Amino acid sequence: PGHQPCAAAGPALTFCSLINTAHALYRLGGPDPLDYVSMYRNIGNPALNVPEHWHYVSFGLSDLYGDNRVHEFTGTDGPSGFGFELTFRLKRETGESAPPTWPAELMQGLARYVFQSENTFCSGDHVSWHSPLDNSESRIQHMLLTEDPQMQPVQTPFGVVTFLQIVGVCTEELHAAQQWNGQGILELLRTVPVAGGPWLITDMRRGETIFEIDPHLQQERVDKGIETDGSNLSGVSAKCAWDDLSRPPEDDEDSRSICIGTQPRRLSGKDTEQIRETLRRGLEINSKPVLPPINAQRQNGLNHDRAPSRKDSLESESSAAIIPHELIRTRQLESVHLKFNQESGALIPLCLRGRLLHGRHFTYKSITGDTAITFVSTGVEGAFATEEHPYAAHGPWLQILLTEEFVERMLEDLEDLNSPEEFKLPKEYSWPEKKLKVSILPDAVFDNPLH
């Protein structure tokens, strides 16, 4: 109904099977948002070295009915429903005569997330799943999303539908996509036949990452890519804290340097909203919401820029319009002490090299409370830290502005963060003339609220 996207994939589709989940349909109060998932036997393309595989297509993220029951009908020129459907290509094992059905469940899970959060997916996005996609022992435990190589966008009576293909990846490949960008890793996967090849076919039995198959890829492609393009990682949920080491105020009237230690403060609604925007949108003006971790319990949730704009900004247009910046009380701090656990500390070099040296920013948001630490470079607009007052806070949200010269120096001093195996905790780094101290502490310090 509404559209037949399968026709768009051409003659390669030779077998079709439908799962109809009517008894469980979302629109009838059930758990499944997708009406059904079509499964095809795809003969591939021998000329391009694309093997035969199973091809799955979802129905239900786009508007199938046009009657406002599931999706609001917005006209034929706009997106149909959420504007996309999911596809997936799975390697066909020898002797398999029917497609495995677990990919349909995986698609329902992703669709559930989209319906509940109203966050859509884009090509290049990643999904941290933290579990084998087919519930086996497989190393393929996360996903990247890309345009389906065969299925072009379709104009339907209820709007436009694009087809986003799920690509199964290993943890190391996910991390590389997070620290560089999804498109770069997808391009590498296309060049390694067993890891996907030109049509990015997922092989759940793949036992090696692309970096094990070709050890040069990490340094020659990923590390160089981060250096050249910067990193798309704009923030993490982390174990972190900060202290104001400034002298207590001599004048009680001066509220700018209230010591965090003596007067715990809550984030204002405005700050909370701005940090949420900051983390969700990658602090980009006019970018779409960024995918948070699917599972809220995951500790290191990651946030990404969609498409880095030429000018980075800490202000989302919507929040900037509500309260002019000068009306928010900013406390300037003389001296600060930053505290991270080892996992969070290991990302500091990426934050400095992949973000600040590219005129961007990076936010650590505490997983246990309101605390947030945002590093900004001198080019970032909308920050309340300035070159004159590089350490500034709104309640428990600290911003630290670092000049390029100081970033380069910090990278030299923090070099041992890159080799965690030689690490003894606690570890302290100090720049007395900058009045900045960074400590890497055991997890237990952050797990005990009285630290």
N, C-alpha and C positions, 0 to 999 in steps of 0.2 A: 504494500500500500504506500502511496506517496511517491516512492521511487524504487527503482530496481538497480541498485548500485552494482550488482554482480555482473551485469552486462558490460560494465566499464572495464572489467578485467580481461575481456577478450576471450579468444577460443581456448586459452590454456586450461580453463576450468572444465573438467570432464566428469565430475562426480559431485553430487550435492546432497547434503543431509541436514535436516533442521532439528534443533532442539526447541521444542515449544514449552515454555515455562508458565503457561497461562495460569496454572493453579497458584503460582507464587508471585504473580505480577505486582509490581510496585503500585501501579495505578489502581489496583484492586485491594491494596492494603498488604500485599505480600512483600518479601524481602528483595525480589529481583527487579531492578529497574529496566533491564533489557527485555524486549519482547521475545527475541530469540537470537541465536547465533548460528549463522550458516557456515557449513564446513565443506570444503572442496578438496578434491585431489587435483593438484596443480602439476602439470607435466614439466614445469621449469623451462629452461632454454639452453639446450646443449651447446649452442654456438657461443653463448656467454659463460659456459661452464656453470650454469645454475641447475642443480639437481632437482629431481621430482620431490615434492613436499606437500604437506597438508596446509591449506590456506583457510583461515577463519575470518569471518566478517560479522561485526555486531550490528544489531538493529534496535534502535531505541534511544540513543543519545541524540540523534537528530529527530525531527518531528515527522512521525509516520502518518499522522491522521489530520493535522491542520484544524482540529476542532477545539483547541485550547484545553483539552483534557489533561495532557501531560506537559506540553510546552506551550508557551504563549506564541501565538502566530504573529510574526512581525512583518510579514510581507515577503514577496518572492525574491527581493534583491538582497535582503539581509541573511544572516545565518539561519539555517533550519535547526530549531532546538538549540543545542549547545554548539551546533555548527560542524560537528565531526562525528565519525564512527571509528571504532577501533578495528584494526586487523592484526593478524599474527601469522607468521609462517614457521612451521615446525618441521624439522627433518623427518622424512618418512623412513622408519626402520625397515630393514629387509623382512619381507613376509607379512608386513602389516596390511590388512585388507580394509580396515575401517579406521577413521581418524580417532585418536584419543579424545575424550570429552573434557579433560581437566582444563584446557584453555578457555572453555566457555565459562567455567567457574571463576577463573582469573579475571576475565573480562567483566563479569558481574561485579566482582570486588572493586575493580577500578571505576566502573560506572556508578556503584554505590557511593564511592568517595566524591565523584563529580556531582551527583545529585544532591548529596548532603551538604557539601561545602560551596557548591556553585562555582568552584574553580575549574577552569577548563585547561586542557593540555595543549602544548604547542610542540612542533618539531624541535628536537634538541633537548626537551625536558627529560629529567630522569625521575625514577620512582625508587626510593629505598625500601625494598620489600623485606629484607632480612630473613628470607626463608626460601628454600628451593621452590621454584614456581610450580612444580608438579608434586610437591610434598614428598620427594624422594630424597636421596643423599646427594643430589646434584650440586655442583659449584655454581650453577646458574641461579642466582638468588635475588637479582635486581633487574630493573628494566630501563631502557632508553626508549624514546619515542622519535619516530621519523616519518616522512611522507612515504606512503606505500608506493613501491616502484612501478606498479602496474595500474593502480586505480587513481585516475585523475579526479579532481573535484567535479561534482555533479550539480547541475542546476535542477532543482525539483520544484513542483508547484508550491512547496512550503519553504523555499529558501535554498541556500547553497550548503552542500555537504562536502567536507574534505575527509580523506581517509588517513588516519595516523596509525602507523604500524608499531606494535610492541616488539622490542628486540631484547632478548634475554642476555644478561651480562653477569660476569663474576664480580665479586666485591672489589678486587683491585682495579677493574675497568670502571666501575661506578666511581671509585675515589678519584681516578684520573679525570673522569668527566666532571666531577664536582670541582676539582682544583684547576682545571683548564676550562673546557666547555664541552657540551654534549656533541655538538656537530663535529668537532675535531676527532673525538673517539669513534663516532659512527663512521667517519671517513677511513680511519685505521681498520675498523672491523671489516669494511668492504674489501680491503686489500688482502685480507687473510682468509682464504677459502674455508678452512675448518671453523673459523669464528663467525661466519655469516656470509662472506662473499658478496657479490654485487647486489643481491636481493635481500641480504641480511636475514638469512634463514637461521633460526635458533636450533642448536643441537644440544639437547639436555644432557647428553653423555660426554660433552666436551670436558676434558679433564685439565686442560692447560689454558692459562690466560694468554692474551696476545703478547704480553710482556715476557712470558716464559717461552712462547713460540719464537719470538724475535726480540731478544734482550735489548737491541739498539733502539726500539721504539720509545722507551721511557725517556732516555736522555735526548735522543736526536729529534723526537717529535713533540712529546708532551712537555718536557722541561723547557725546550726552546720555544714552544708555543706559548707557555705561561710568560716567559720573558718578553716575547714579541707582542702578544695580544693582551697580556694581563690575564687575571683569573676572573671567572664568572661567579665565584663564591663570594657573596656579600655579607654572610653572617652565619653563625652557628649557635645552637642552644648548647650551653657549656657549663662546666663547674668553674665558676670564677667569682671573684669578689674584689672590692677596692676599698682602700682607707684614705682618708684625708689626713696627711701628715703636717698640714699647715699649723702654724701657731694658733692657739685659741684666741678669739678676738679680744683686744684690749677694751674696745668700746662695745658695750652690750647692744647698742643700737645697730651695729653693723651686722646685718644678717647674712652677708654674702659668704662668710667663712664658717658657718655653723659646722661643727665637727660631726660627721656622720656617726662616729663611734658613740657620742653621747646623746644624740637625738635622732633615733631612727625615724626616717620619713617615708611616707607612702608616695608612690608616683601619682601625679595628678592625672585626671582623666585625659587631658590633652597630651601629656607625655606618653601615657600608656598607648593612646591611639597612634601617636607618631612613631613609637617603637614598633608597634604592630605593623604599621604601614611600612616602616623602614625594613623590617624583616620580611614582610610578605611581598613587597614590591621590589625588593632589592634597591630601595631608595631611588627608583627611576621615575622621572616625570612621564606620565602617559604610558607606562608599561602596564601589562595585565598582571593580575595577582600571580604570585609565584607559588609553586607547589610546596606546601610544608610536608613533613614526613607523613606518610599514610597512617602510621600508628603513633598516637600521641605519647605512648610510653617510651618511644625510642629516645635515647639520651642525646646523641649528637645530631639533632635535627639540623638541616642545612637549608640555606636560602640563597637564591641565585638571581642575578640580573638576567632579564630576558634578552635584551639587546643593549649592550652598553651605549649610552648616548655620548655625544661629544663632551657634554658638560655634566658632571656628576652633581647630584643635588640631594641634600638630606631632607628636603621639604617636599611633602606630597602636595600637589595643588589643592586637594580638598581640605587638608588640615590647615594649610596656610591661609585659606580664605576665612577660617572661623575666627582665629585670634591673631592679631598682628604680633610679630615676634617680640617686639620691644615690651609688650605687656607681660611677658612671662619672666618671672624672677630667675635670673641666672646667678649661680654662685661661682666666683672665680677662686680657684684653689692655687696655693703657692707650690705645694709639693704633694705627690700622690704615690701610693704603693699599690701595685696591681698583683693579684694572686690568681694563679691558674693551676688546674691539675695537669698531669703530664700530657694527656690526650689533647687538651685545649692549647697548652703551651707549644706543642709540636706544630700547631698551625700558625704561630706568630711569624715565622719567616715567609710563609705564603701570603699572610696578611700584608706584610711590609713589601715584599718583592712583587707579588702578583696584583696587589690592590693599590697601596699608597704610591708606589713609584709610577703607577699609571693614572694618577690623579683621581683615584677612587677612595672608598671608605670601607670599613669592615667592622661588624658589630658582634660582640659576644653577649648573649642574653642568658642570664643565669637560669638553670632549670629548676632551682629551688625557691626562687623568690623574685622580687622586682628588679634586682640589680641588673644593670646593663653597662657595657663598656664599648664605646664606638671610637675607633681610630679614624681620623680624617686627615687627608692631605690638604695642602694649602689651596688647591683648586676647587675643593668641594663647596658648593653654595648651600646656604641655609644652616650651616653649623653654628652652634653658639660658642664653640671654642674658637679663639682667634690667634693670630701670631703674637699679638701683644699679651693675651691671656690664654696660653695653650691648654690649660687644664680648667674645665668648667663643668658644672653639674646642674641638672634639674632634678631635685630629689635624688633618688638612687641611680639616675642615668648620668654616667660620666662620659664626657667627650675629651679626646686627647688629640691635639693637632701636632703633627710631626713634620718638620721640614725635610726636604729631600736629603740634605746633608746629614741630618741626624739619623734618618732611616738607614742610610748607607753605613753609618757607624754602628748602629744597633745590629744590622745584619752581620757585620764582622764579629761583634761581641757575642752574638747569640748562635754562632755557628754550630756549637755542640748540641743544639736542640735537634739538629738533623740526624744525630746518631744516638737515639734513646737507649740503645743497649749498654752504652758506657755511662749511663746517667745515675747519679746518686741523689736521692731526694732527702731533705729539701735542698733546692738550688736557688741561689740569689744572684741577681744581676743589678748593678747600681750605676747610675750616671749622676753623681752628686751635683755637678754644676747645672744640670737640667732639673734637679730635684725630683728625679724619677727612680723608682725601685720596682723591679719585677721579681716575684718569687714563684717557683714551680714547686707545688706542695703535694703530699700524698692525698688520694681521694678522701681518706677518712676525715681530713680537716673540713671538707665541704659537706660531708654527710652528717657531721655533728653541728647542729645549729648554734652551739655556744662557742664556735671557734673564735 
